[in-house]
Amino acid sequence: MLNRQKVLLSMLELADRPVGRIELMKWAFYVRQVSPSKGGDSFYDFLPYHFGPFSFALYQEVGKLEEQGYVTSSDENHWTLGPMNPTKPPKDVDADARNAVKTLSHLSVDNLLDQIYARFPYFTMNSKRQRLVERPEGRQEIYTSGYEGLSIDAFLNRLIENGIKRLIDVRRNPIARRYGFHKSTLKRLTETLGIDYVHFPELGISSELRQSLDTQDDYDRLFARYNLTTLVDEKHAIQSATTLCKDIPSVLVCMEAEPCCCHRSHLAQRIAVDSKLPVSHLT
């Protein structure tokens, strides 16, 4: 079990009552933003959603904990600690979880949200309750981004804070082991956030060509081939992607964190020539 999951179970145990789903989300956010430990390594990231800070990964993992018997649903809106006996997170993180519960558990949901909203107004921009800041509007550029090393929440928050309105997936095979990046899940989550999703598999590179890429020279040879084949043969797809990029702020997305190790940088340059727009790599 991951330490971040142990934190959730520790907070449910400390509360010693059914905990509302909004409550647990905000308690975890408090640990991440305020506590000295920040929840430890690889704790949950958060993005602005319907009731302030939210983590899709946290919600998904509580569902897994429920399947395993660590969490039960007292009703559709509350969680309680299940019959399974959880292990504790590291002492410093557990102490921060205890402090979060002690500080926040006595508050009503409205008071809890009032405090979180006032202290962290950025996270209200998509709120159904109260919006204290406006959502950013990106400049008209050709954006690119990789998701390597990011949680789904950190990745989606990157798009929000840069004012992205459309995600253009340029992976040949949009499959990922990490939660949130498989095509169907990514499409569902982006559209929930008001970000369009479009997929151009024909603008990707097949996995068999991406083997044994050990040096930048290996990548350069691969991308030289990409420039001479895909960027010549797929004129229709490139034209469609160019039209989409000129329409609203859009980001070309693949896996690799560094643009120099991803074909998206070459595709972006081609689209930039056709659209007369600058390229901006979100890293």
matplotlib code that plots the C-alpha trace (Angstrom):
import matplotlib.pyplot as plt

x = [0.0, 1.3, 2.0, -0.4, -3.2, -2.2, -2.6, -6.3, -6.9, -5.2, -7.5, -10.6, -9.5, -8.7, -12.1, -13.9, -17.1, -18.4, -16.4, -17.9, -16.1, -15.6, -14.2, -11.6, -10.5, -10.0, -8.2, -5.8, -5.4, -4.5, -1.8, -0.4, -0.4, 0.1, 1.8, 5.7, 5.8, 3.5, 2.1, 5.5, 6.9, 4.4, 1.4, -1.7, -1.7, -4.8, -6.5, -9.4, -12.7, -16.4, -15.9, -12.4, -9.2, -9.8, -7.7, -9.0, -6.2, -7.3, -10.9, -9.8, -7.6, -10.3, -12.4, -9.6, -9.3, -13.0, -12.8, -10.0, -12.0, -10.1, -12.9, -16.6, -19.3, -21.8, -23.9, -23.1, -21.5, -19.5, -16.6, -15.6, -12.7, -13.4, -12.7, -9.2, -6.4, -4.3, -0.6, 0.4, 2.2, 5.7, 5.6, 6.0, 3.3, 1.0, 1.5, 0.5, -2.6, -3.5, -3.1, -5.3, -8.1, -7.8, -7.8, -10.6, -12.9, -15.0, -15.9, -19.1, -18.7, -19.6, -17.1, -14.4, -14.9, -15.0, -11.6, -10.1, -11.5, -10.3, -6.8, -6.4, -8.5, -6.7, -8.6, -12.0, -11.8, -13.9, -16.1, -19.9, -20.1, -18.1, -15.4, -12.8, -10.5, -11.1, -9.7, -6.6, -6.9, -3.9, -2.3, -2.7, 0.4, 1.4, 1.8, 3.3, 3.5, 4.6, 3.1, 6.2, 6.8, 3.4, 0.3, -2.9, -3.9, -0.6, -0.7, -4.3, -3.5, -0.6, -3.1, -5.6, -3.0, -1.7, -5.2, -5.3, -8.7, -7.9, -5.7, -4.4, -3.1, -0.4, 0.5, 0.3, -0.9, -2.6, -2.3, -0.7, -0.3, -0.5, -4.0, -5.6, -3.5, -5.2, -7.2, -10.7, -9.9, -7.9, -10.8, -13.3, -11.3, -10.3, -13.9, -15.1, -12.7, -14.0, -11.0, -11.6, -9.9, -8.8, -6.6, -4.4, -2.7, -1.4, 0.9, 2.5, 5.5, 5.0, 6.4, 8.7, 10.6, 11.1, 13.2, 16.9, 16.8, 19.8, 21.4, 20.3, 21.8, 19.4, 16.5, 17.8, 17.9, 14.4, 13.1, 14.9, 13.0, 9.8, 10.3, 10.9, 7.9, 5.1, 5.4, 5.4, 2.8, 0.2, -0.6, -4.3, -3.9, -1.3, -3.7, -6.5, -4.2, -3.1, -6.7, -7.5, -4.4, -5.5, -9.0, -8.4, -5.2, -4.3, -1.5, 0.2, 0.6, 2.8, 4.5, 8.1, 8.9, 11.6, 10.6, 14.0, 13.1, 9.7, 8.4, 5.8, 8.5, 9.0, 5.3, 4.9, 7.5, 5.7, 2.4, 4.1, 5.3, 1.8, -0.1, 2.5, 2.1, 5.0, 5.8, 5.7, 6.8, 5.1, 7.8]
y = [0.0, 3.5, 5.9, 8.4, 5.8, 5.2, 8.9, 8.7, 5.7, 7.3, 10.4, 8.2, 6.4, 9.6, 11.1, 8.2, 9.0, 8.9, 11.5, 13.4, 13.0, 16.7, 16.7, 14.0, 15.7, 19.0, 17.4, 15.7, 19.0, 20.7, 18.1, 18.7, 22.5, 23.4, 20.6, 20.4, 16.9, 17.8, 14.3, 12.7, 11.6, 11.2, 12.6, 13.6, 16.7, 18.9, 20.9, 23.4, 21.6, 21.9, 22.4, 23.8, 21.6, 18.1, 15.0, 12.5, 10.1, 10.3, 9.6, 6.7, 5.2, 5.4, 3.3, 0.7, 0.8, 0.2, -2.8, -4.1, -3.7, -0.8, 1.7, 1.4, 3.8, 4.6, 6.3, 7.7, 10.8, 9.5, 7.2, 5.3, 3.0, -0.5, -3.8, -4.3, -3.2, -0.5, 0.2, 3.7, 6.2, 7.5, 9.2, 12.8, 12.3, 10.7, 13.6, 16.0, 13.9, 14.1, 17.8, 18.2, 16.2, 18.1, 21.4, 20.8, 18.0, 20.1, 22.5, 22.2, 21.6, 25.2, 26.5, 24.2, 25.4, 29.0, 28.6, 26.7, 29.1, 32.2, 30.8, 29.2, 31.3, 29.7, 26.5, 28.2, 29.1, 26.0, 26.1, 25.7, 27.3, 30.5, 31.7, 34.1, 34.1, 33.7, 30.8, 31.8, 32.3, 31.1, 33.0, 31.7, 29.6, 26.0, 24.4, 21.0, 19.0, 15.5, 13.8, 11.7, 12.0, 13.7, 12.5, 13.0, 15.9, 17.7, 17.3, 18.6, 21.5, 22.4, 22.7, 24.8, 27.2, 27.8, 28.5, 25.4, 24.7, 21.7, 18.6, 17.1, 13.6, 12.7, 9.3, 6.4, 4.1, 6.1, 3.4, 4.1, 2.1, 5.2, 6.2, 8.9, 8.7, 6.0, 7.5, 6.9, 8.1, 11.1, 12.1, 11.8, 13.8, 16.6, 17.1, 17.2, 20.2, 21.9, 20.9, 19.4, 16.1, 15.1, 12.2, 11.9, 8.5, 8.9, 11.7, 9.4, 7.1, 3.3, 1.6, -0.7, 2.4, 3.7, 0.9, 1.3, 5.1, 5.5, 8.8, 12.1, 10.9, 7.9, 10.3, 12.7, 9.8, 8.7, 12.3, 12.8, 9.7, 11.2, 14.5, 12.6, 10.2, 11.2, 15.0, 14.5, 11.8, 13.0, 16.3, 16.0, 15.3, 18.1, 20.5, 19.4, 19.8, 23.2, 24.4, 23.2, 25.0, 28.3, 27.9, 27.9, 27.4, 23.8, 21.5, 18.7, 15.9, 12.8, 11.0, 12.2, 15.0, 16.6, 18.1, 17.1, 13.5, 13.6, 13.9, 16.5, 19.2, 18.5, 18.3, 21.6, 23.3, 22.1, 23.4, 26.7, 27.2, 26.6, 28.6, 31.5, 30.9, 30.5, 27.3, 27.0, 23.9, 23.5, 22.0]
z = [0.0, -0.9, 2.0, 0.5, 0.8, 4.4, 5.1, 3.9, 6.2, 9.1, 8.7, 8.5, 11.7, 13.5, 12.6, 14.2, 12.2, 8.7, 6.7, 3.8, 0.5, 0.2, 3.8, 3.1, -0.1, 1.6, 4.6, 2.2, 0.3, 3.7, 4.3, 0.8, 1.0, 4.6, 6.5, 6.9, 5.3, 2.4, 2.8, 1.9, -1.4, -4.3, -2.3, -4.2, -6.5, -6.8, -9.4, -9.3, -9.7, -8.8, -5.0, -5.0, -4.8, -6.1, -7.0, -9.5, -8.4, -4.8, -5.7, -7.8, -5.1, -2.4, -4.8, -4.9, -1.1, -0.9, -3.1, -0.8, 2.3, 3.8, 3.3, 3.3, 2.1, 4.9, 2.1, -1.3, 0.2, 3.2, 3.8, 6.9, 7.9, 6.8, 8.6, 7.3, 9.7, 7.9, 8.6, 9.5, 7.3, 8.4, 11.8, 10.5, 7.8, 10.3, 12.7, 9.9, 9.1, 12.8, 12.8, 9.7, 11.3, 14.6, 12.8, 10.3, 11.4, 13.7, 10.8, 8.8, 5.1, 4.4, 6.9, 5.6, 2.1, 3.2, 4.8, 1.9, -0.7, 1.2, 1.6, -1.8, -4.3, -7.3, -6.7, -7.0, -10.7, -11.7, -8.6, -8.8, -5.4, -5.6, -8.0, -6.6, -9.6, -13.3, -15.3, -17.3, -21.1, -23.0, -25.8, -29.3, -29.6, -30.5, -27.0, -26.3, -23.2, -22.0, -18.9, -17.9, -14.2, -13.5, -11.9, -13.9, -11.5, -11.9, -15.7, -16.0, -13.6, -15.9, -18.8, -16.7, -15.4, -18.9, -20.3, -22.6, -24.2, -26.3, -25.9, -29.1, -28.4, -30.8, -29.4, -31.9, -29.1, -26.3, -23.7, -20.2, -17.0, -14.9, -14.0, -16.1, -19.3, -21.1, -24.0, -22.7, -19.2, -20.4, -22.8, -20.0, -17.5, -19.9, -21.1, -17.5, -17.1, -20.2, -22.3, -25.7, -26.6, -30.1, -31.1, -34.2, -34.1, -37.6, -36.3, -33.7, -34.0, -33.7, -30.6, -32.6, -33.9, -30.4, -29.1, -28.0, -27.9, -25.6, -26.8, -28.3, -31.6, -31.5, -31.1, -33.8, -36.3, -35.4, -35.8, -39.1, -40.3, -38.9, -40.8, -44.0, -43.7, -41.4, -41.8, -45.6, -45.9, -43.4, -44.9, -44.2, -40.5, -40.1, -41.8, -39.5, -36.4, -37.6, -38.0, -34.4, -33.0, -34.7, -33.3, -29.6, -27.3, -27.9, -26.7, -28.5, -26.0, -25.8, -23.0, -22.9, -20.5, -22.6, -26.0, -27.5, -26.8, -28.4, -31.9, -30.8, -31.0, -34.7, -35.3, -33.5, -35.7, -38.8, -37.6, -36.6, -40.1, -41.5, -38.8, -38.3, -34.5, -32.0, -30.2, -26.5, -24.6, -21.2, -19.0]

ax = plt.figure().add_subplot(projection="3d")
ax.plot(x, y, z, "-o")
ax.set_aspect("equal")
plt.show()
